[in-house]
Amino acid sequence: MLDTLADSVARLARLDHEVLAIAWLSLRVSLTAVLIGAVAGVPLGALVAVVRFPGRQVLVGLLNASMGLPPVIVGLVIYLLLSRSGPLGPFGLLFTPSAMVTAQAVLVTPLIAALTRQIVADAEAHLGDQLRSLRLSPWRRAGLLVFDVRFSLVTAILAAFGRAISEIGAVLVVGGNIDGFTRTLTTAISLETQKGDLALALALGLVLMGLVLVVNAAATVLRAYAVRAYG
């Protein structure tokens, strides 16, 4: 066990090329997916929080339920869409980083939208009457509320990144875990553990844990800053 740990630390100390390549692909895929999720999820969640329309409660329920989407099911659906016999088959996206980005974006967008809706709804309960008295459009009200709770939204987006970077089911199904092309931290850890290369698996696990800890630390710092700055 100590030899395995020492070998893992040595790999990290010498900036092992394989570890860095896998970590960089994981970061690139997850950051892109979270960016897409934030661009789509934040406006959607804010508007659902501000605008009253028929079926709103049904949509809220769907958003909340979709936070727990099983990753492997999402991966299966994306696989069927991108396979050769699927409607998007001609684009040749299956078993590519783009397919993994798509799967992770589908997972994190409803999470970001649901968290945004709750955060903006809480703010709207305090500021809604004042904003409505100014006769602002729903888009303007939603935009002002999003700006007011921006630090809380950043922590929600960081939480979505934590889910994306640690996800394995969907990226394994649509990415195929191809060496040097679609192998992420989570899929590589699973594979190397099965192969018996525990030193590499542990090194990758340490990188993954480090990324998750950095994200959690950033969320904590932002939350503390928001409390100090805005009471």
C-alpha positions in Angstrom: 0.0 0.0 0.0 2.8 2.4 0.9 4.6 1.6 -2.3 1.5 2.3 -4.3 1.0 5.6 -2.6 4.6 6.6 -3.1 4.4 5.7 -6.8 1.2 7.8 -7.1 2.8 10.8 -5.5 5.9 10.4 -7.7 3.7 10.5 -10.8 2.1 13.7 -9.6 5.5 15.2 -8.6 7.0 14.6 -12.1 3.8 15.9 -13.8 3.1 12.5 -15.5 2.0 13.2 -19.1 -0.8 10.6 -19.0 -2.2 12.0 -15.8 -2.1 15.6 -17.1 -3.7 14.7 -20.4 -6.6 12.9 -18.7 -7.1 15.7 -16.1 -7.1 18.3 -18.9 -9.7 16.5 -20.9 -11.9 16.1 -17.9 -11.6 19.8 -17.1 -12.3 20.8 -20.7 -15.3 18.6 -21.0 -16.8 19.5 -17.6 -16.1 23.3 -17.9 -17.7 23.4 -21.3 -20.7 21.5 -20.2 -21.2 23.7 -17.1 -20.8 26.9 -19.3 -23.6 25.6 -21.6 -25.7 24.6 -18.6 -25.2 28.1 -17.0 -26.1 29.9 -20.2 -29.3 27.9 -20.6 -30.2 27.1 -17.0 -29.8 30.5 -15.3 -32.2 32.5 -17.5 -34.6 29.6 -17.5 -34.6 29.2 -13.7 -34.9 33.0 -13.2 -37.8 33.4 -15.6 -39.7 30.4 -14.0 -39.1 32.1 -10.6 -40.5 35.5 -11.8 -43.1 34.8 -14.4 -46.5 33.3 -13.5 -48.1 31.2 -16.3 -50.3 28.1 -16.6 -48.4 24.9 -15.8 -45.7 26.7 -13.9 -45.9 24.3 -10.9 -45.6 21.4 -13.2 -42.5 22.9 -14.8 -41.1 23.5 -11.3 -41.7 19.9 -10.4 -40.0 18.7 -13.5 -37.0 20.9 -12.9 -36.7 19.6 -9.3 -37.2 16.0 -10.4 -34.6 16.3 -13.2 -31.9 17.2 -10.6 -31.7 13.5 -9.9 -31.5 12.3 -13.5 -29.6 9.0 -13.6 -26.4 9.7 -15.5 -26.4 6.3 -17.2 -30.0 6.8 -18.6 -28.9 10.2 -19.9 -25.9 8.6 -21.5 -28.1 5.9 -23.1 -30.5 8.5 -24.6 -27.6 10.6 -26.0 -26.1 7.4 -27.3 -29.3 6.5 -29.2 -29.5 10.0 -30.6 -25.8 10.0 -31.8 -25.5 6.4 -33.0 -25.4 5.7 -36.7 -29.1 4.8 -36.8 -30.0 7.8 -34.7 -31.2 11.2 -36.0 -27.8 12.8 -35.3 -25.8 9.9 -36.5 -24.5 11.6 -39.7 -22.6 14.1 -37.6 -20.3 11.4 -36.2 -20.3 12.8 -32.7 -20.5 9.4 -30.8 -17.4 8.5 -28.9 -16.0 12.0 -29.0 -15.5 14.7 -26.4 -18.4 16.6 -27.9 -20.7 13.7 -27.0 -19.4 13.8 -23.5 -20.0 17.6 -23.3 -23.5 17.0 -24.5 -24.3 14.3 -21.9 -22.9 16.4 -19.1 -24.7 19.5 -20.3 -28.0 17.6 -20.2 -27.2 16.6 -16.6 -26.1 19.9 -15.2 -28.6 22.3 -17.0 -31.7 21.2 -15.0 -29.6 21.2 -11.9 -28.5 24.8 -12.5 -32.0 25.8 -13.6 -33.6 24.3 -10.5 -31.1 25.9 -8.1 -31.4 29.3 -9.9 -35.2 29.2 -9.6 -35.1 28.6 -5.9 -32.4 31.3 -5.3 -34.2 33.8 -7.4 -37.6 33.0 -6.0 -36.2 33.7 -2.5 -34.9 37.0 -3.6 -38.2 37.8 -5.5 -40.1 37.2 -2.2 -38.2 40.2 -0.7 -37.8 42.5 -3.7 -40.7 41.4 -6.1 -43.2 44.0 -5.0 -40.7 46.8 -5.3 -39.6 45.7 -8.8 -43.2 45.2 -10.0 -44.0 48.8 -8.8 -41.4 50.0 -11.3 -43.4 48.3 -14.1 -40.4 46.4 -15.3 -40.7 43.6 -17.8 -40.3 40.0 -16.5 -36.9 39.9 -18.3 -35.7 43.1 -16.6 -37.0 41.8 -13.2 -35.3 38.5 -13.7 -32.1 40.2 -14.8 -32.0 42.4 -11.7 -32.7 39.6 -9.3 -30.0 37.4 -11.0 -27.5 40.2 -10.5 -28.6 40.6 -6.8 -28.0 36.9 -6.1 -25.0 36.5 -8.3 -22.7 35.1 -5.6 -25.2 32.5 -4.6 -25.6 31.5 -8.3 -21.9 31.1 -8.7 -21.9 28.7 -5.8 -24.7 26.8 -7.5 -22.7 26.7 -10.7 -19.7 25.4 -8.8 -21.9 22.7 -7.4 -22.9 21.7 -10.9 -19.2 21.6 -11.9 -18.6 19.2 -9.0 -21.3 16.9 -10.2 -20.0 17.1 -13.8 -16.3 16.4 -13.0 -17.1 13.4 -10.8 -19.7 11.9 -13.2 -18.9 8.5 -14.8 -22.0 6.8 -16.2 -23.0 9.1 -19.0 -19.4 9.9 -20.2 -18.6 6.2 -20.2 -21.6 5.3 -22.4 -21.2 8.1 -25.0 -17.4 8.6 -24.8 -16.3 4.9 -24.9 -13.3 5.6 -22.6 -10.9 5.7 -25.6 -7.3 6.0 -24.5 -5.9 9.4 -25.3 -9.2 10.7 -26.8 -12.2 10.3 -24.4 -10.7 8.9 -21.2 -11.6 11.1 -18.3 -10.6 11.0 -14.6 -13.5 8.9 -13.5 -13.5 6.5 -16.4 -9.7 6.1 -16.2 -9.9 5.4 -12.4 -12.4 2.7 -13.0 -10.4 1.1 -15.8 -7.0 1.3 -14.1 -8.4 -0.2 -10.9 -9.8 -3.1 -12.9 -6.5 -3.6 -14.7 -4.6 -3.6 -11.4 -2.6 -0.4 -12.0 -3.5 1.0 -8.6 -0.7 3.6 -8.6 -2.1 5.3 -11.7 -5.7 5.0 -10.4 -4.7 6.5 -7.1 -2.8 9.4 -8.8 -5.9 10.2 -10.9 -8.1 9.9 -7.8 -5.8 12.4 -5.9 -6.2 14.8 -8.8 -10.0 14.4 -8.8 -10.1 14.9 -5.1 -8.0 18.0 -5.4 -10.3 19.5 -8.0 -13.4 18.8 -6.0 -11.7 20.3 -2.9 -10.7 23.4 -4.8 -14.3 23.8 -6.1 -15.7 23.4 -2.6 -13.2 25.9 -1.2 -14.1 28.4 -3.9 -17.8 28.0 -3.1 -17.1 28.5 0.6 -15.0 31.6 0.0 -17.6 33.2 -2.3 -20.4 32.5 0.2 -18.4 34.0 3.0 -17.5 37.1 0.9 -21.2 37.6 0.0 -22.2 37.4 3.6 -19.6 40.0 4.6 -20.2 42.3 1.7 -24.0 42.2 1.6 -25.0 41.0 5.1 
